Amino acid sequence: MAYYVYFLKSLKNGRYYVGVSSNVTRRLEEHNNGFSKFTAPFRPYELKKVEKFIKIKDAYKREIFIKKKKSKKIIELIINLPM
């Protein structure tokens, strides 16, 4: 099974959200339908980028690395990097 780090952008206020899932399509729908208390106030969301990992621990390491930066500028750099 593959795991993905996904990058969402709020169409309401331009904020980014980074998460991990094995099913990005389902997770995006959950965010846009308000199932996440943290992201519900800022919906709708647009999927900006997905990074694939074989091991879930590697996906979580990547997510934590990005979230620790707390930087919109770094997230935008990552999103704009070619795959």
PyMOL Python script that loads the backbone (N, CA, C, O; Angstrom):
from pymol import cmd

cmd.read_pdbstr("""\
ATOM      1  N   MET A   1       0.842  -1.180   0.000  1.00  0.00           N
ATOM      2  CA  MET A   1       0.000   0.000   0.000  1.00  0.00           C
ATOM      3  C   MET A   1       0.889   1.246   0.000  1.00  0.00           C
ATOM      4  O   MET A   1       1.944   1.269   0.635  1.00  0.00           O
ATOM      5  N   ALA A   2       0.465   2.240  -0.694  1.00  0.00           N
ATOM      6  CA  ALA A   2       1.187   3.517  -0.741  1.00  0.00           C
ATOM      7  C   ALA A   2       0.529   4.517   0.207  1.00  0.00           C
ATOM      8  O   ALA A   2      -0.667   4.448   0.490  1.00  0.00           O
ATOM      9  N   TYR A   3       1.342   5.433   0.678  1.00  0.00           N
ATOM     10  CA  TYR A   3       0.869   6.519   1.544  1.00  0.00           C
ATOM     11  C   TYR A   3       1.295   7.835   0.919  1.00  0.00           C
ATOM     12  O   TYR A   3       2.324   7.918   0.249  1.00  0.00           O
ATOM     13  N   TYR A   4       0.501   8.845   1.146  1.00  0.00           N
ATOM     14  CA  TYR A   4       0.724  10.119   0.470  1.00  0.00           C
ATOM     15  C   TYR A   4       0.733  11.275   1.464  1.00  0.00           C
ATOM     16  O   TYR A   4      -0.069  11.323   2.397  1.00  0.00           O
ATOM     17  N   VAL A   5       1.652  12.197   1.242  1.00  0.00           N
ATOM     18  CA  VAL A   5       1.606  13.488   1.915  1.00  0.00           C
ATOM     19  C   VAL A   5       0.910  14.407   0.924  1.00  0.00           C
ATOM     20  O   VAL A   5       1.345  14.546  -0.219  1.00  0.00           O
ATOM     21  N   TYR A   6      -0.172  15.031   1.369  1.00  0.00           N
ATOM     22  CA  TYR A   6      -0.939  15.871   0.460  1.00  0.00           C
ATOM     23  C   TYR A   6      -0.944  17.316   0.951  1.00  0.00           C
ATOM     24  O   TYR A   6      -0.887  17.590   2.150  1.00  0.00           O
ATOM     25  N   PHE A   7      -1.013  18.213  -0.001  1.00  0.00           N
ATOM     26  CA  PHE A   7      -0.988  19.648   0.268  1.00  0.00           C
ATOM     27  C   PHE A   7      -2.298  20.252  -0.223  1.00  0.00           C
ATOM     28  O   PHE A   7      -2.617  20.173  -1.409  1.00  0.00           O
ATOM     29  N   LEU A   8      -3.048  20.850   0.682  1.00  0.00           N
ATOM     30  CA  LEU A   8      -4.302  21.497   0.327  1.00  0.00           C
ATOM     31  C   LEU A   8      -4.158  22.999   0.516  1.00  0.00           C
ATOM     32  O   LEU A   8      -3.411  23.467   1.375  1.00  0.00           O
ATOM     33  N   LYS A   9      -4.886  23.739  -0.302  1.00  0.00           N
ATOM     34  CA  LYS A   9      -4.928  25.194  -0.142  1.00  0.00           C
ATOM     35  C   LYS A   9      -6.383  25.605   0.018  1.00  0.00           C
ATOM     36  O   LYS A   9      -7.248  25.208  -0.763  1.00  0.00           O
ATOM     37  N   SER A  10      -6.635  26.408   1.045  1.00  0.00           N
ATOM     38  CA  SER A  10      -7.979  26.923   1.284  1.00  0.00           C
ATOM     39  C   SER A  10      -8.317  27.966   0.224  1.00  0.00           C
ATOM     40  O   SER A  10      -7.554  28.909   0.015  1.00  0.00           O
ATOM     41  N   LEU A  11      -9.440  27.804  -0.434  1.00  0.00           N
ATOM     42  CA  LEU A  11      -9.896  28.799  -1.403  1.00  0.00           C
ATOM     43  C   LEU A  11     -10.548  29.979  -0.692  1.00  0.00           C
ATOM     44  O   LEU A  11     -10.835  31.002  -1.314  1.00  0.00           O
ATOM     45  N   LYS A  12     -10.781  29.836   0.606  1.00  0.00           N
ATOM     46  CA  LYS A  12     -11.401  30.895   1.395  1.00  0.00           C
ATOM     47  C   LYS A  12     -10.372  31.937   1.848  1.00  0.00           C
ATOM     48  O   LYS A  12     -10.618  33.140   1.767  1.00  0.00           O
ATOM     49  N   ASN A  13      -9.211  31.455   2.328  1.00  0.00           N
ATOM     50  CA  ASN A  13      -8.235  32.406   2.869  1.00  0.00           C
ATOM     51  C   ASN A  13      -6.789  32.163   2.433  1.00  0.00           C
ATOM     52  O   ASN A  13      -5.884  32.871   2.875  1.00  0.00           O
ATOM     53  N   GLY A  14      -6.565  31.171   1.574  1.00  0.00           N
ATOM     54  CA  GLY A  14      -5.228  30.928   1.043  1.00  0.00           C
ATOM     55  C   GLY A  14      -4.295  30.159   1.957  1.00  0.00           C
ATOM     56  O   GLY A  14      -3.126  29.975   1.620  1.00  0.00           O
ATOM     57  N   ARG A  15      -4.781  29.701   3.112  1.00  0.00           N
ATOM     58  CA  ARG A  15      -3.950  28.925   4.028  1.00  0.00           C
ATOM     59  C   ARG A  15      -3.726  27.523   3.475  1.00  0.00           C
ATOM     60  O   ARG A  15      -4.544  26.986   2.728  1.00  0.00           O
ATOM     61  N   TYR A  16      -2.586  26.947   3.869  1.00  0.00           N
ATOM     62  CA  TYR A  16      -2.257  25.587   3.445  1.00  0.00           C
ATOM     63  C   TYR A  16      -2.487  24.606   4.583  1.00  0.00           C
ATOM     64  O   TYR A  16      -2.391  24.951   5.761  1.00  0.00           O
ATOM     65  N   TYR A  17      -2.794  23.368   4.193  1.00  0.00           N
ATOM     66  CA  TYR A  17      -2.904  22.272   5.141  1.00  0.00           C
ATOM     67  C   TYR A  17      -2.120  21.110   4.551  1.00  0.00           C
ATOM     68  O   TYR A  17      -2.221  20.831   3.356  1.00  0.00           O
ATOM     69  N   VAL A  18      -1.333  20.429   5.390  1.00  0.00           N
ATOM     70  CA  VAL A  18      -0.539  19.276   4.966  1.00  0.00           C
ATOM     71  C   VAL A  18      -0.985  18.093   5.802  1.00  0.00           C
ATOM     72  O   VAL A  18      -1.103  18.195   7.023  1.00  0.00           O
ATOM     73  N   GLY A  19      -1.234  16.957   5.136  1.00  0.00           N
ATOM     74  CA  GLY A  19      -1.671  15.761   5.845  1.00  0.00           C
ATOM     75  C   GLY A  19      -1.152  14.499   5.192  1.00  0.00           C
ATOM     76  O   GLY A  19      -0.507  14.547   4.145  1.00  0.00           O
ATOM     77  N   VAL A  20      -1.441  13.363   5.820  1.00  0.00           N
ATOM     78  CA  VAL A  20      -1.033  12.045   5.324  1.00  0.00           C
ATOM     79  C   VAL A  20      -2.278  11.188   5.169  1.00  0.00           C
ATOM     80  O   VAL A  20      -3.165  11.202   6.023  1.00  0.00           O
ATOM     81  N   SER A  21      -2.338  10.441   4.074  1.00  0.00           N
ATOM     82  CA  SER A  21      -3.461   9.534   3.845  1.00  0.00           C
ATOM     83  C   SER A  21      -3.068   8.463   2.836  1.00  0.00           C
ATOM     84  O   SER A  21      -2.145   8.647   2.043  1.00  0.00           O
ATOM     85  N   SER A  22      -3.778   7.347   2.878  1.00  0.00           N
ATOM     86  CA  SER A  22      -3.604   6.317   1.851  1.00  0.00           C
ATOM     87  C   SER A  22      -4.614   6.521   0.725  1.00  0.00           C
ATOM     88  O   SER A  22      -4.534   5.864  -0.313  1.00  0.00           O
ATOM     89  N   ASN A  23      -5.569   7.440   0.933  1.00  0.00           N
ATOM     90  CA  ASN A  23      -6.591   7.721  -0.070  1.00  0.00           C
ATOM     91  C   ASN A  23      -6.829   9.240  -0.110  1.00  0.00           C
ATOM     92  O   ASN A  23      -7.667   9.769   0.620  1.00  0.00           O
ATOM     93  N   VAL A  24      -6.092   9.910  -0.954  1.00  0.00           N
ATOM     94  CA  VAL A  24      -6.132  11.372  -1.000  1.00  0.00           C
ATOM     95  C   VAL A  24      -7.482  11.888  -1.485  1.00  0.00           C
ATOM     96  O   VAL A  24      -7.965  12.903  -0.982  1.00  0.00           O
ATOM     97  N   THR A  25      -8.092  11.222  -2.435  1.00  0.00           N
ATOM     98  CA  THR A  25      -9.392  11.653  -2.955  1.00  0.00           C
ATOM     99  C   THR A  25     -10.441  11.662  -1.851  1.00  0.00           C
ATOM    100  O   THR A  25     -11.181  12.633  -1.697  1.00  0.00           O
ATOM    101  N   ARG A  26     -10.501  10.577  -1.086  1.00  0.00           N
ATOM    102  CA  ARG A  26     -11.452  10.484   0.028  1.00  0.00           C
ATOM    103  C   ARG A  26     -11.151  11.554   1.073  1.00  0.00           C
ATOM    104  O   ARG A  26     -12.061  12.193   1.602  1.00  0.00           O
ATOM    105  N   ARG A  27      -9.878  11.741   1.362  1.00  0.00           N
ATOM    106  CA  ARG A  27      -9.487  12.708   2.398  1.00  0.00           C
ATOM    107  C   ARG A  27      -9.838  14.139   1.988  1.00  0.00           C
ATOM    108  O   ARG A  27     -10.283  14.930   2.820  1.00  0.00           O
ATOM    109  N   LEU A  28      -9.640  14.471   0.718  1.00  0.00           N
ATOM    110  CA  LEU A  28     -10.019  15.802   0.228  1.00  0.00           C
ATOM    111  C   LEU A  28     -11.522  16.010   0.382  1.00  0.00           C
ATOM    112  O   LEU A  28     -11.960  17.080   0.806  1.00  0.00           O
ATOM    113  N   GLU A  29     -12.311  14.998   0.043  1.00  0.00           N
ATOM    114  CA  GLU A  29     -13.764  15.081   0.206  1.00  0.00           C
ATOM    115  C   GLU A  29     -14.136  15.296   1.672  1.00  0.00           C
ATOM    116  O   GLU A  29     -15.030  16.085   1.978  1.00  0.00           O
ATOM    117  N   GLU A  30     -13.449  14.594   2.581  1.00  0.00           N
ATOM    118  CA  GLU A  30     -13.723  14.757   4.006  1.00  0.00           C
ATOM    119  C   GLU A  30     -13.423  16.182   4.464  1.00  0.00           C
ATOM    120  O   GLU A  30     -14.199  16.771   5.216  1.00  0.00           O
ATOM    121  N   HIS A  31     -12.304  16.732   4.013  1.00  0.00           N
ATOM    122  CA  HIS A  31     -11.971  18.115   4.369  1.00  0.00           C
ATOM    123  C   HIS A  31     -13.030  19.076   3.824  1.00  0.00           C
ATOM    124  O   HIS A  31     -13.479  19.974   4.536  1.00  0.00           O
ATOM    125  N   ASN A  32     -13.421  18.891   2.582  1.00  0.00           N
ATOM    126  CA  ASN A  32     -14.385  19.804   1.966  1.00  0.00           C
ATOM    127  C   ASN A  32     -15.805  19.638   2.495  1.00  0.00           C
ATOM    128  O   ASN A  32     -16.629  20.540   2.346  1.00  0.00           O
ATOM    129  N   ASN A  33     -16.099  18.495   3.111  1.00  0.00           N
ATOM    130  CA  ASN A  33     -17.423  18.277   3.698  1.00  0.00           C
ATOM    131  C   ASN A  33     -17.465  18.602   5.188  1.00  0.00           C
ATOM    132  O   ASN A  33     -18.486  18.386   5.842  1.00  0.00           O
ATOM    133  N   GLY A  34     -16.370  19.115   5.724  1.00  0.00           N
ATOM    134  CA  GLY A  34     -16.348  19.561   7.113  1.00  0.00           C
ATOM    135  C   GLY A  34     -16.143  18.484   8.150  1.00  0.00           C
ATOM    136  O   GLY A  34     -16.477  18.699   9.316  1.00  0.00           O
ATOM    137  N   PHE A  35     -15.604  17.323   7.779  1.00  0.00           N
ATOM    138  CA  PHE A  35     -15.404  16.241   8.742  1.00  0.00           C
ATOM    139  C   PHE A  35     -14.209  16.467   9.657  1.00  0.00           C
ATOM    140  O   PHE A  35     -14.072  15.781  10.670  1.00  0.00           O
ATOM    141  N   SER A  36     -13.362  17.396   9.327  1.00  0.00           N
ATOM    142  CA  SER A  36     -12.208  17.724  10.163  1.00  0.00           C
ATOM    143  C   SER A  36     -12.478  19.056  10.862  1.00  0.00           C
ATOM    144  O   SER A  36     -12.665  20.078  10.202  1.00  0.00           O
ATOM    145  N   LYS A  37     -12.499  19.045  12.194  1.00  0.00           N
ATOM    146  CA  LYS A  37     -12.798  20.258  12.953  1.00  0.00           C
ATOM    147  C   LYS A  37     -11.774  21.366  12.675  1.00  0.00           C
ATOM    148  O   LYS A  37     -12.121  22.547  12.633  1.00  0.00           O
ATOM    149  N   PHE A  38     -10.519  20.972  12.488  1.00  0.00           N
ATOM    150  CA  PHE A  38      -9.465  21.962  12.278  1.00  0.00           C
ATOM    151  C   PHE A  38      -9.602  22.676  10.935  1.00  0.00           C
ATOM    152  O   PHE A  38      -9.380  23.884  10.853  1.00  0.00           O
ATOM    153  N   THR A  39      -9.963  21.944   9.888  1.00  0.00           N
ATOM    154  CA  THR A  39      -9.993  22.537   8.548  1.00  0.00           C
ATOM    155  C   THR A  39     -11.379  23.016   8.118  1.00  0.00           C
ATOM    156  O   THR A  39     -11.489  23.764   7.146  1.00  0.00           O
ATOM    157  N   ALA A  40     -12.418  22.611   8.804  1.00  0.00           N
ATOM    158  CA  ALA A  40     -13.788  22.949   8.396  1.00  0.00           C
ATOM    159  C   ALA A  40     -14.032  24.453   8.200  1.00  0.00           C
ATOM    160  O   ALA A  40     -14.681  24.829   7.224  1.00  0.00           O
ATOM    161  N   PRO A  41     -13.543  25.317   9.082  1.00  0.00           N
ATOM    162  CA  PRO A  41     -13.842  26.746   8.917  1.00  0.00           C
ATOM    163  C   PRO A  41     -13.230  27.390   7.668  1.00  0.00           C
ATOM    164  O   PRO A  41     -13.639  28.477   7.261  1.00  0.00           O
ATOM    165  N   PHE A  42     -12.258  26.721   7.069  1.00  0.00           N
ATOM    166  CA  PHE A  42     -11.520  27.331   5.961  1.00  0.00           C
ATOM    167  C   PHE A  42     -11.827  26.692   4.604  1.00  0.00           C
ATOM    168  O   PHE A  42     -11.144  26.977   3.620  1.00  0.00           O
ATOM    169  N   ARG A  43     -12.832  25.847   4.544  1.00  0.00           N
ATOM    170  CA  ARG A  43     -13.167  25.179   3.282  1.00  0.00           C
ATOM    171  C   ARG A  43     -13.860  26.128   2.329  1.00  0.00           C
ATOM    172  O   ARG A  43     -14.429  27.129   2.766  1.00  0.00           O
ATOM    173  N   PRO A  44     -13.828  25.847   1.061  1.00  0.00           N
ATOM    174  CA  PRO A  44     -13.370  24.644   0.367  1.00  0.00           C
ATOM    175  C   PRO A  44     -11.845  24.642   0.162  1.00  0.00           C
ATOM    176  O   PRO A  44     -11.174  25.670   0.243  1.00  0.00           O
ATOM    177  N   TYR A  45     -11.341  23.437  -0.107  1.00  0.00           N
ATOM    178  CA  TYR A  45      -9.922  23.221  -0.339  1.00  0.00           C
ATOM    179  C   TYR A  45      -9.672  22.737  -1.753  1.00  0.00           C
ATOM    180  O   TYR A  45     -10.520  22.113  -2.390  1.00  0.00           O
ATOM    181  N   GLU A  46      -8.477  23.050  -2.213  1.00  0.00           N
ATOM    182  CA  GLU A  46      -8.008  22.612  -3.521  1.00  0.00           C
ATOM    183  C   GLU A  46      -6.728  21.806  -3.292  1.00  0.00           C
ATOM    184  O   GLU A  46      -5.851  22.223  -2.535  1.00  0.00           O
ATOM    185  N   LEU A  47      -6.629  20.658  -3.946  1.00  0.00           N
ATOM    186  CA  LEU A  47      -5.427  19.829  -3.850  1.00  0.00           C
ATOM    187  C   LEU A  47      -4.328  20.457  -4.698  1.00  0.00           C
ATOM    188  O   LEU A  47      -4.515  20.690  -5.892  1.00  0.00           O
ATOM    189  N   LYS A  48      -3.181  20.732  -4.079  1.00  0.00           N
ATOM    190  CA  LYS A  48      -2.086  21.397  -4.778  1.00  0.00           C
ATOM    191  C   LYS A  48      -0.953  20.451  -5.152  1.00  0.00           C
ATOM    192  O   LYS A  48      -0.331  20.622  -6.201  1.00  0.00           O
ATOM    193  N   LYS A  49      -0.673  19.450  -4.311  1.00  0.00           N
ATOM    194  CA  LYS A  49       0.430  18.527  -4.604  1.00  0.00           C
ATOM    195  C   LYS A  49       0.271  17.272  -3.763  1.00  0.00           C
ATOM    196  O   LYS A  49      -0.322  17.299  -2.685  1.00  0.00           O
ATOM    197  N   VAL A  50       0.817  16.163  -4.280  1.00  0.00           N
ATOM    198  CA  VAL A  50       0.829  14.891  -3.573  1.00  0.00           C
ATOM    199  C   VAL A  50       2.219  14.290  -3.704  1.00  0.00           C
ATOM    200  O   VAL A  50       2.797  14.276  -4.791  1.00  0.00           O
ATOM    201  N   GLU A  51       2.754  13.794  -2.595  1.00  0.00           N
ATOM    202  CA  GLU A  51       4.034  13.082  -2.595  1.00  0.00           C
ATOM    203  C   GLU A  51       3.776  11.648  -2.135  1.00  0.00           C
ATOM    204  O   GLU A  51       3.089  11.429  -1.138  1.00  0.00           O
ATOM    205  N   LYS A  52       4.324  10.677  -2.859  1.00  0.00           N
ATOM    206  CA  LYS A  52       4.068   9.266  -2.594  1.00  0.00           C
ATOM    207  C   LYS A  52       5.193   8.643  -1.773  1.00  0.00           C
ATOM    208  O   LYS A  52       6.371   8.919  -1.999  1.00  0.00           O
ATOM    209  N   PHE A  53       4.805   7.786  -0.800  1.00  0.00           N
ATOM    210  CA  PHE A  53       5.753   7.063   0.037  1.00  0.00           C
ATOM    211  C   PHE A  53       5.298   5.612   0.161  1.00  0.00           C
ATOM    212  O   PHE A  53       4.102   5.323   0.153  1.00  0.00           O
ATOM    213  N   ILE A  54       6.256   4.712   0.274  1.00  0.00           N
ATOM    214  CA  ILE A  54       5.941   3.295   0.438  1.00  0.00           C
ATOM    215  C   ILE A  54       5.651   2.991   1.907  1.00  0.00           C
ATOM    216  O   ILE A  54       4.738   2.226   2.216  1.00  0.00           O
ATOM    217  N   LYS A  55       6.419   3.582   2.803  1.00  0.00           N
ATOM    218  CA  LYS A  55       6.256   3.338   4.235  1.00  0.00           C
ATOM    219  C   LYS A  55       5.538   4.517   4.884  1.00  0.00           C
ATOM    220  O   LYS A  55       5.868   5.677   4.639  1.00  0.00           O
ATOM    221  N   ILE A  56       4.550   4.195   5.716  1.00  0.00           N
ATOM    222  CA  ILE A  56       3.789   5.252   6.375  1.00  0.00           C
ATOM    223  C   ILE A  56       4.679   6.098   7.284  1.00  0.00           C
ATOM    224  O   ILE A  56       4.460   7.301   7.428  1.00  0.00           O
ATOM    225  N   LYS A  57       5.685   5.468   7.897  1.00  0.00           N
ATOM    226  CA  LYS A  57       6.552   6.242   8.788  1.00  0.00           C
ATOM    227  C   LYS A  57       7.332   7.308   8.018  1.00  0.00           C
ATOM    228  O   LYS A  57       7.619   8.380   8.551  1.00  0.00           O
ATOM    229  N   ASP A  58       7.674   7.010   6.762  1.00  0.00           N
ATOM    230  CA  ASP A  58       8.364   8.009   5.940  1.00  0.00           C
ATOM    231  C   ASP A  58       7.430   9.166   5.581  1.00  0.00           C
ATOM    232  O   ASP A  58       7.852  10.322   5.538  1.00  0.00           O
ATOM    233  N   ALA A  59       6.169   8.849   5.328  1.00  0.00           N
ATOM    234  CA  ALA A  59       5.194   9.900   5.026  1.00  0.00           C
ATOM    235  C   ALA A  59       4.993  10.798   6.245  1.00  0.00           C
ATOM    236  O   ALA A  59       4.926  12.020   6.109  1.00  0.00           O
ATOM    237  N   TYR A  60       4.897  10.203   7.435  1.00  0.00           N
ATOM    238  CA  TYR A  60       4.726  11.003   8.648  1.00  0.00           C
ATOM    239  C   TYR A  60       5.968  11.838   8.955  1.00  0.00           C
ATOM    240  O   TYR A  60       5.850  12.968   9.430  1.00  0.00           O
ATOM    241  N   LYS A  61       7.145  11.298   8.690  1.00  0.00           N
ATOM    242  CA  LYS A  61       8.373  12.079   8.882  1.00  0.00           C
ATOM    243  C   LYS A  61       8.368  13.318   7.994  1.00  0.00           C
ATOM    244  O   LYS A  61       8.740  14.408   8.430  1.00  0.00           O
ATOM    245  N   ARG A  62       7.945  13.143   6.757  1.00  0.00           N
ATOM    246  CA  ARG A  62       7.881  14.267   5.812  1.00  0.00           C
ATOM    247  C   ARG A  62       6.855  15.298   6.282  1.00  0.00           C
ATOM    248  O   ARG A  62       7.121  16.500   6.256  1.00  0.00           O
ATOM    249  N   GLU A  63       5.686  14.828   6.709  1.00  0.00           N
ATOM    250  CA  GLU A  63       4.648  15.734   7.193  1.00  0.00           C
ATOM    251  C   GLU A  63       5.154  16.540   8.394  1.00  0.00           C
ATOM    252  O   GLU A  63       4.972  17.756   8.447  1.00  0.00           O
ATOM    253  N   ILE A  64       5.776  15.877   9.338  1.00  0.00           N
ATOM    254  CA  ILE A  64       6.283  16.554  10.532  1.00  0.00           C
ATOM    255  C   ILE A  64       7.366  17.568  10.164  1.00  0.00           C
ATOM    256  O   ILE A  64       7.388  18.680  10.693  1.00  0.00           O
ATOM    257  N   PHE A  65       8.254  17.183   9.261  1.00  0.00           N
ATOM    258  CA  PHE A  65       9.311  18.097   8.806  1.00  0.00           C
ATOM    259  C   PHE A  65       8.696  19.388   8.250  1.00  0.00           C
ATOM    260  O   PHE A  65       9.141  20.486   8.583  1.00  0.00           O
ATOM    261  N   ILE A  66       7.687  19.247   7.412  1.00  0.00           N
ATOM    262  CA  ILE A  66       7.050  20.413   6.791  1.00  0.00           C
ATOM    263  C   ILE A  66       6.302  21.241   7.829  1.00  0.00           C
ATOM    264  O   ILE A  66       6.414  22.466   7.843  1.00  0.00           O
ATOM    265  N   LYS A  67       5.546  20.586   8.690  1.00  0.00           N
ATOM    266  CA  LYS A  67       4.751  21.311   9.682  1.00  0.00           C
ATOM    267  C   LYS A  67       5.629  22.045  10.699  1.00  0.00           C
ATOM    268  O   LYS A  67       5.243  23.108  11.186  1.00  0.00           O
ATOM    269  N   LYS A  68       6.787  21.502  11.022  1.00  0.00           N
ATOM    270  CA  LYS A  68       7.694  22.170  11.965  1.00  0.00           C
ATOM    271  C   LYS A  68       8.223  23.490  11.404  1.00  0.00           C
ATOM    272  O   LYS A  68       8.567  24.398  12.161  1.00  0.00           O
ATOM    273  N   LYS A  69       8.286  23.592  10.093  1.00  0.00           N
ATOM    274  CA  LYS A  69       8.780  24.822   9.471  1.00  0.00           C
ATOM    275  C   LYS A  69       7.802  25.979   9.658  1.00  0.00           C
ATOM    276  O   LYS A  69       8.215  27.137   9.726  1.00  0.00           O
ATOM    277  N   LYS A  70       6.510  25.671   9.740  1.00  0.00           N
ATOM    278  CA  LYS A  70       5.462  26.686   9.927  1.00  0.00           C
ATOM    279  C   LYS A  70       5.635  27.849   8.951  1.00  0.00           C
ATOM    280  O   LYS A  70       5.551  29.017   9.331  1.00  0.00           O
ATOM    281  N   SER A  71       5.877  27.508   7.696  1.00  0.00           N
ATOM    282  CA  SER A  71       6.167  28.545   6.712  1.00  0.00           C
ATOM    283  C   SER A  71       5.377  28.345   5.430  1.00  0.00           C
ATOM    284  O   SER A  71       5.504  27.321   4.759  1.00  0.00           O
ATOM    285  N   LYS A  72       4.565  29.329   5.103  1.00  0.00           N
ATOM    286  CA  LYS A  72       3.818  29.302   3.849  1.00  0.00           C
ATOM    287  C   LYS A  72       4.786  29.341   2.664  1.00  0.00           C
ATOM    288  O   LYS A  72       4.546  28.710   1.634  1.00  0.00           O
ATOM    289  N   LYS A  73       5.858  30.072   2.820  1.00  0.00           N
ATOM    290  CA  LYS A  73       6.854  30.207   1.753  1.00  0.00           C
ATOM    291  C   LYS A  73       7.500  28.846   1.428  1.00  0.00           C
ATOM    292  O   LYS A  73       7.686  28.515   0.257  1.00  0.00           O
ATOM    293  N   ILE A  74       7.834  28.072   2.447  1.00  0.00           N
ATOM    294  CA  ILE A  74       8.441  26.751   2.220  1.00  0.00           C
ATOM    295  C   ILE A  74       7.440  25.810   1.568  1.00  0.00           C
ATOM    296  O   ILE A  74       7.795  25.060   0.658  1.00  0.00           O
ATOM    297  N   ILE A  75       6.201  25.842   2.021  1.00  0.00           N
ATOM    298  CA  ILE A  75       5.173  24.986   1.410  1.00  0.00           C
ATOM    299  C   ILE A  75       5.005  25.344  -0.063  1.00  0.00           C
ATOM    300  O   ILE A  75       4.891  24.454  -0.905  1.00  0.00           O
ATOM    301  N   GLU A  76       4.989  26.620  -0.377  1.00  0.00           N
ATOM    302  CA  GLU A  76       4.841  27.037  -1.781  1.00  0.00           C
ATOM    303  C   GLU A  76       6.058  26.613  -2.610  1.00  0.00           C
ATOM    304  O   GLU A  76       5.907  26.254  -3.778  1.00  0.00           O
ATOM    305  N   LEU A  77       7.255  26.649  -2.030  1.00  0.00           N
ATOM    306  CA  LEU A  77       8.451  26.158  -2.734  1.00  0.00           C
ATOM    307  C   LEU A  77       8.323  24.670  -3.043  1.00  0.00           C
ATOM    308  O   LEU A  77       8.629  24.233  -4.152  1.00  0.00           O
ATOM    309  N   ILE A  78       7.870  23.892  -2.055  1.00  0.00           N
ATOM    310  CA  ILE A  78       7.691  22.451  -2.252  1.00  0.00           C
ATOM    311  C   ILE A  78       6.657  22.172  -3.315  1.00  0.00           C
ATOM    312  O   ILE A  78       6.864  21.319  -4.179  1.00  0.00           O
ATOM    313  N   ILE A  79       5.539  22.884  -3.262  1.00  0.00           N
ATOM    314  CA  ILE A  79       4.461  22.682  -4.242  1.00  0.00           C
ATOM    315  C   ILE A  79       4.954  22.973  -5.653  1.00  0.00           C
ATOM    316  O   ILE A  79       4.550  22.299  -6.600  1.00  0.00           O
ATOM    317  N   ASN A  80       5.816  23.965  -5.802  1.00  0.00           N
ATOM    318  CA  ASN A  80       6.282  24.363  -7.127  1.00  0.00           C
ATOM    319  C   ASN A  80       7.478  23.579  -7.638  1.00  0.00           C
ATOM    320  O   ASN A  80       7.895  23.767  -8.781  1.00  0.00           O
ATOM    321  N   LEU A  81       8.043  22.694  -6.803  1.00  0.00           N
ATOM    322  CA  LEU A  81       9.143  21.850  -7.264  1.00  0.00           C
ATOM    323  C   LEU A  81       8.626  20.838  -8.274  1.00  0.00           C
ATOM    324  O   LEU A  81       7.550  20.271  -8.088  1.00  0.00           O
ATOM    325  N   PRO A  82       9.388  20.602  -9.349  1.00  0.00           N
ATOM    326  CA  PRO A  82       8.955  19.583 -10.313  1.00  0.00           C
ATOM    327  C   PRO A  82       9.025  18.205  -9.661  1.00  0.00           C
ATOM    328  O   PRO A  82       9.866  17.961  -8.796  1.00  0.00           O
ATOM    329  N   MET A  83       8.154  17.327 -10.072  1.00  0.00           N
ATOM    330  CA  MET A  83       8.099  15.969  -9.515  1.00  0.00           C
ATOM    331  C   MET A  83       9.244  15.134 -10.024  1.00  0.00           C
ATOM    332  O   MET A  83       9.363  13.963  -9.663  1.00  0.00           O
TER     333      MET A  83
END
""", "prot")
cmd.dss("prot")
cmd.show_as("cartoon", "prot")
cmd.util.cbc("prot")
cmd.orient("prot")
